[in-house]
Amino acid sequence: MSENSITFLSNRGAGLNSDMNLLEKNLVDMAGQDGFSTRFFLKNERRKNPMARQGIERAKLEFCRELANVVCADASLAKGMKFQEGVRILLASPYDYQFKNGMFLKKKGKKGTGFKTFRRFTHVVPGCPFTAQLMKDGYYMERTELLEGICLPFVWDMNRPERQREMAEEIGFYFPAVGEKKVLALLLNRERESRRNCLKSFDLKGFLDYLGEGWFVITNVEELMENAYTLSAKYRNSFGYVKRIMSEQDILYVADAMVTNNGRYAGYFASKHKPLYCLKYRRSHFEKYMKAYHPAMYVGSFRDLMQVNFSSEGVPEGQREFDRLFAYPELKCPYDAIGALLQKNGR
């Protein structure tokens, strides 16, 4: 395989996430026509059907034979892979495993645990102090270099004023009523099998009244969208459903406040230093982490949202510490450092 080839590999369900996608686009733009060629393997091998799982595993090993330069967002480098000289980079996006292992280390008081999950990577981009410390305390990193001080691609892109303006125009196209209103992003994850009834007693009309006409709520929660059918036109000018229209995480570019149970979204949003709350919804490790270590940012039910101060002056007590953990004080572009590393090892 050519040493000038970069393989974007994801076989644990993350797909081509936003960090990988932005890195690929910017590396191509920076290098031009004579730069790296790119290739992708994005199939999820975590399937219930054993035949499908085995088929994907075989296809992965064949596709990944003698890899040179590799970029992943999860532990997709597996046993049986053979590597040429090159770099294998992990973009350590703050997925739920980080909060799970962060709690484990805090409770057990352990350092140097030596999880070997990422031992096949030559470099890790932690993106924030929390992840950097987690890697140092909990993972086997003797042969892996931490690229500290640079942010993840999505965080860099999300904080660029020109990109914020572009996203504001796109969101305004789909939701014209946003106008000059403040945007509350209410973005939640849940298990597909979940049949929870926590929304049955939630008064969406009352919540929109509580926020006032100066706010526009954008959500990916299907049940809230279904409840919105009973609202008058007045309230429909304060509410939008983002799923199937555009990428839900693009709302982070323009959001003035966010409620989520998604640790990755929260980790990204910390760089904006705006009101951020974790809502109890599916008992994820991120939810448990926030309840234990940032209780002022934890909301126990939908009804409790009507007691939250979402104004810019209402940043919850303790959020400054959360922001410090999940965002570097100065945001530094990741593309130059990663691009230089790939150029050095690919020529």
C-alpha positions as CSV (number, residue, x, y, z in Angstrom):
1,M,0.0,0.0,0.0
2,S,1.3,3.5,-0.8
3,E,2.8,5.4,2.1
4,N,0.9,8.4,0.8
5,S,-2.4,6.8,1.5
6,I,-4.5,7.6,4.5
7,T,-7.1,5.0,5.6
8,F,-10.1,6.3,7.6
9,L,-11.2,3.3,9.6
10,S,-14.3,2.8,11.7
11,N,-15.7,-0.6,12.4
12,R,-17.1,-0.1,15.9
13,G,-20.3,1.9,15.0
14,A,-18.9,5.5,15.0
15,G,-19.0,5.7,11.2
16,L,-17.3,8.7,9.6
17,N,-17.9,10.9,12.6
18,S,-17.6,14.7,12.4
19,D,-14.0,14.8,13.5
20,M,-12.8,12.3,10.9
21,N,-14.9,13.9,8.2
22,L,-13.6,17.4,8.8
23,L,-10.0,16.2,9.1
24,E,-10.2,14.4,5.7
25,K,-11.7,17.4,4.0
26,N,-9.1,19.8,5.3
27,L,-6.1,17.5,4.6
28,V,-7.2,17.1,1.0
29,D,-7.7,20.9,0.7
30,M,-4.3,21.6,2.3
31,A,-2.3,19.0,0.3
32,G,-3.9,19.7,-3.1
33,Q,-3.8,17.3,-6.1
34,D,-0.3,16.0,-5.2
35,G,-1.2,15.1,-1.6
36,F,-2.4,12.0,0.1
37,S,-5.0,9.6,-1.4
38,T,-7.8,8.6,1.0
39,R,-9.7,5.4,1.5
40,F,-12.5,4.4,3.8
41,F,-13.7,1.4,5.7
42,L,-16.8,2.3,7.7
43,K,-18.8,-0.9,8.3
44,N,-20.0,-1.7,11.8
45,E,-18.9,-5.2,12.8
46,R,-20.9,-5.1,16.0
47,R,-23.8,-7.1,14.5
48,K,-26.1,-9.6,16.2
49,N,-26.0,-11.9,13.2
50,P,-22.8,-13.9,13.5
51,M,-22.6,-14.6,9.8
52,A,-22.8,-10.8,9.0
53,R,-20.2,-10.1,11.8
54,Q,-17.8,-12.6,10.4
55,G,-18.2,-11.3,6.9
56,I,-17.4,-7.8,7.9
57,E,-14.4,-8.9,10.0
58,R,-13.0,-10.8,7.0
59,A,-13.6,-7.8,4.7
60,K,-11.9,-5.5,7.2
61,L,-8.8,-7.6,7.5
62,E,-8.5,-7.9,3.7
63,F,-9.1,-4.1,3.2
64,C,-6.6,-3.2,6.0
65,R,-3.8,-5.5,4.9
66,E,-0.4,-3.8,5.6
67,L,-1.8,-0.4,6.5
68,A,0.4,2.7,6.4
69,N,-1.3,5.9,7.7
70,V,-4.6,5.3,9.6
71,V,-7.1,7.7,11.3
72,C,-9.8,6.3,13.7
73,A,-12.2,7.7,16.2
74,D,-12.5,4.5,18.2
75,A,-10.6,1.3,18.9
76,S,-10.9,0.0,15.3
77,L,-7.3,-1.2,15.1
78,A,-7.5,-4.9,15.9
79,K,-5.4,-8.0,16.3
80,G,-4.3,-9.5,13.0
81,M,-3.6,-6.2,11.3
82,K,-0.1,-5.7,9.9
83,F,1.3,-2.1,9.6
84,Q,3.8,-0.5,7.4
85,E,5.9,2.4,8.5
86,G,3.5,5.3,9.0
87,V,1.3,6.8,11.7
88,R,-1.9,5.5,13.3
89,I,-3.9,8.4,14.8
90,L,-6.8,8.3,17.2
91,L,-9.1,11.3,17.3
92,A,-10.3,10.7,20.9
93,S,-13.8,12.2,20.6
94,P,-15.4,12.1,24.0
95,Y,-17.7,9.1,23.6
96,D,-19.4,7.4,26.6
97,Y,-16.4,5.0,27.3
98,Q,-14.4,8.0,28.5
99,F,-17.0,8.9,31.2
100,K,-17.3,5.2,32.2
101,N,-13.5,4.8,32.6
102,G,-13.1,8.3,34.1
103,M,-15.6,7.3,36.9
104,F,-13.8,4.0,37.4
105,L,-10.5,5.7,37.9
106,K,-12.0,8.3,40.3
107,K,-13.8,5.7,42.4
108,K,-10.9,3.3,42.6
109,G,-8.2,5.9,42.9
110,K,-6.2,4.0,40.3
111,K,-3.5,5.3,38.0
112,G,-1.5,3.4,35.5
113,T,-4.3,0.9,35.1
114,G,-3.0,0.1,31.6
115,F,-6.1,-0.5,29.5
116,K,-4.5,-1.7,26.2
117,T,-7.4,-0.6,24.0
118,F,-5.3,2.0,22.1
119,R,-1.9,0.4,22.2
120,R,-1.7,0.0,18.4
121,F,-2.0,3.7,17.8
122,T,1.2,5.8,17.4
123,H,-0.5,9.1,18.2
124,V,-3.6,10.2,20.1
125,V,-5.3,13.6,19.8
126,P,-7.1,13.9,23.2
127,G,-8.7,17.3,22.3
128,C,-9.1,18.4,25.9
129,P,-7.4,18.1,29.4
130,F,-10.0,15.5,30.6
131,T,-9.2,13.0,27.9
132,A,-5.5,13.7,28.0
133,Q,-5.4,12.9,31.7
134,L,-7.6,9.8,31.2
135,M,-5.2,8.5,28.7
136,K,-2.2,9.1,31.0
137,D,-3.9,7.5,34.1
138,G,-5.8,4.7,32.6
139,Y,-4.3,3.5,29.3
140,Y,-1.1,1.8,28.2
141,M,0.6,4.7,26.3
142,E,4.3,3.8,26.5
143,R,4.6,3.6,22.7
144,T,2.0,6.2,21.9
145,E,2.4,10.0,21.8
146,L,-0.3,12.4,23.0
147,L,-0.7,15.4,20.8
148,E,-1.9,17.8,23.6
149,G,-2.9,21.4,23.2
150,I,-4.8,21.1,19.9
151,C,-8.5,20.7,19.8
152,L,-10.6,18.2,17.9
153,P,-11.6,19.1,14.3
154,F,-15.3,19.6,15.1
155,V,-14.5,21.9,18.0
156,W,-12.2,24.0,15.9
157,D,-14.8,24.2,13.1
158,M,-17.7,24.9,15.4
159,N,-15.9,28.0,16.9
160,R,-15.0,29.6,13.6
161,P,-17.2,32.8,13.0
162,E,-17.5,32.2,9.3
163,R,-18.8,28.6,9.9
164,Q,-21.2,29.8,12.5
165,R,-22.6,32.3,10.0
166,E,-22.9,29.6,7.3
167,M,-24.8,27.3,9.7
168,A,-27.0,30.1,10.9
169,E,-28.1,30.7,7.3
170,E,-28.7,26.9,6.8
171,I,-30.7,26.7,10.0
172,G,-32.6,29.8,9.0
173,F,-33.5,28.2,5.7
174,Y,-35.2,25.2,7.5
175,F,-36.5,27.2,10.5
176,P,-37.2,30.7,9.3
177,A,-38.9,31.6,12.6
178,V,-35.5,31.4,14.4
179,G,-34.6,34.9,13.2
180,E,-32.8,36.8,15.9
181,K,-34.0,34.4,18.7
182,K,-31.7,32.5,21.0
183,V,-31.4,28.8,20.2
184,L,-31.8,26.1,22.8
185,A,-30.5,22.7,21.5
186,L,-32.3,19.9,23.2
187,L,-30.5,16.8,21.8
188,L,-30.9,13.4,23.4
189,N,-29.7,9.9,22.7
190,R,-31.6,6.8,23.8
191,E,-31.6,3.0,23.2
192,R,-33.7,1.9,20.3
193,E,-35.5,-0.6,22.5
194,S,-36.3,2.1,25.1
195,R,-40.0,2.5,25.8
196,R,-39.7,5.0,28.6
197,N,-42.7,7.2,29.5
198,C,-40.8,10.1,31.0
199,L,-42.3,12.5,28.4
200,K,-46.0,11.7,29.0
201,S,-46.4,14.3,31.7
202,F,-44.1,16.9,30.1
203,D,-45.9,20.2,29.3
204,L,-44.2,21.3,26.1
205,K,-46.5,24.4,25.8
206,G,-45.7,25.3,29.4
207,F,-41.9,24.9,28.7
208,L,-42.1,27.2,25.7
209,D,-44.0,29.7,27.7
210,Y,-41.4,29.5,30.4
211,L,-38.6,30.2,27.9
212,G,-40.5,33.1,26.3
213,E,-40.8,34.3,22.8
214,G,-37.1,35.2,22.6
215,W,-36.1,31.5,22.4
216,F,-36.4,28.8,19.7
217,V,-36.1,25.2,20.8
218,I,-34.5,22.7,18.3
219,T,-34.7,19.0,19.2
220,N,-34.1,15.5,17.9
221,V,-36.6,14.0,20.3
222,E,-39.4,12.4,18.3
223,E,-42.0,12.4,21.1
224,L,-41.6,16.1,21.5
225,M,-42.2,16.6,17.8
226,E,-45.3,14.5,18.1
227,N,-46.5,16.6,21.0
228,A,-45.9,19.8,19.0
229,Y,-48.8,18.9,16.7
230,T,-51.2,20.2,19.4
231,L,-49.5,23.6,19.6
232,S,-51.0,26.7,18.0
233,A,-49.1,28.5,15.2
234,K,-47.7,30.9,17.9
235,Y,-45.8,28.1,19.5
236,R,-44.7,26.5,16.3
237,N,-42.7,29.6,15.7
238,S,-40.7,28.7,18.8
239,F,-40.1,25.0,18.1
240,G,-38.3,22.8,15.5
241,Y,-37.5,19.2,14.9
242,V,-34.1,18.6,13.3
243,K,-34.0,14.9,12.5
244,R,-34.1,14.0,8.8
245,I,-33.6,17.6,7.9
246,M,-29.9,18.3,8.7
247,S,-27.2,16.9,10.9
248,E,-28.4,17.4,14.5
249,Q,-24.9,18.2,15.8
250,D,-24.7,21.2,13.4
251,I,-27.1,22.9,15.8
252,L,-24.1,23.3,18.2
253,Y,-22.7,25.9,15.9
254,V,-25.5,28.4,16.7
255,A,-26.8,27.2,20.0
256,D,-27.0,29.7,22.9
257,A,-27.6,26.9,25.4
258,M,-27.9,23.1,25.3
259,V,-29.6,20.2,27.1
260,T,-28.2,16.8,26.3
261,N,-27.4,13.4,27.6
262,N,-24.7,12.9,24.8
263,G,-21.2,13.3,26.3
264,R,-19.7,13.9,22.9
265,Y,-22.0,16.9,22.2
266,A,-21.4,18.2,25.7
267,G,-17.6,17.9,25.4
268,Y,-17.7,19.8,22.1
269,F,-20.0,22.5,23.5
270,A,-17.8,23.1,26.5
271,S,-15.6,25.2,24.3
272,K,-18.4,27.8,23.8
273,H,-18.7,28.4,27.6
274,K,-22.5,28.7,27.3
275,P,-25.2,27.2,29.6
276,L,-25.0,23.4,29.4
277,Y,-27.1,20.9,31.2
278,C,-27.3,17.1,31.3
279,L,-30.8,15.6,31.3
280,K,-31.5,12.2,32.8
281,Y,-32.9,10.1,30.0
282,R,-31.3,6.7,29.4
283,R,-28.8,6.2,32.3
284,S,-25.7,6.6,30.1
285,H,-22.3,6.7,31.7
286,F,-22.2,10.4,30.8
287,E,-25.4,11.0,32.8
288,K,-24.0,9.1,35.8
289,Y,-20.8,11.0,35.6
290,M,-22.6,14.4,35.5
291,K,-24.8,13.5,38.4
292,A,-21.8,12.4,40.5
293,Y,-19.3,15.1,39.7
294,H,-21.2,18.1,38.2
295,P,-24.6,17.9,40.0
296,A,-25.4,21.6,39.4
297,M,-25.5,20.8,35.7
298,Y,-27.6,17.7,36.1
299,V,-31.4,17.8,35.5
300,G,-33.4,14.9,36.9
301,S,-36.5,15.1,34.7
302,F,-38.2,17.0,31.9
303,R,-40.4,18.8,34.3
304,D,-37.3,20.2,36.1
305,L,-36.3,22.0,32.9
306,M,-38.8,24.7,33.9
307,Q,-36.5,25.6,36.8
308,V,-33.4,26.0,34.8
309,N,-31.9,29.5,33.9
310,F,-30.8,29.3,30.3
311,S,-29.6,32.9,30.0
312,S,-26.0,33.6,29.3
313,E,-25.8,34.9,32.9
314,G,-27.2,31.7,34.1
315,V,-24.2,29.4,33.6
316,P,-24.6,26.8,36.3
317,E,-22.4,26.6,39.3
318,G,-19.5,24.2,38.5
319,Q,-19.7,24.6,34.8
320,R,-16.5,26.6,34.7
321,E,-14.7,23.5,36.0
322,F,-16.5,21.3,33.4
323,D,-15.4,23.8,30.6
324,R,-11.9,23.7,31.9
325,L,-11.8,19.9,31.7
326,F,-13.3,19.6,28.3
327,A,-11.8,22.6,26.4
328,Y,-8.3,24.0,26.3
329,P,-8.1,27.7,27.3
330,E,-6.9,28.6,23.8
331,L,-8.3,26.7,20.8
332,K,-5.5,25.7,18.4
333,C,-6.1,24.4,14.9
334,P,-5.5,20.6,14.6
335,Y,-4.9,20.4,10.9
336,D,-1.4,21.8,10.7
337,A,0.0,19.5,13.4
338,I,-1.7,16.4,12.1
339,G,-1.0,17.3,8.5
340,A,2.7,17.8,9.3
341,L,2.8,14.4,11.1
342,L,1.3,12.7,8.1
343,Q,3.6,14.5,5.6
344,K,6.7,13.6,7.6
345,N,5.7,9.9,7.7
346,G,4.3,9.6,4.2
347,R,7.1,10.9,2.1
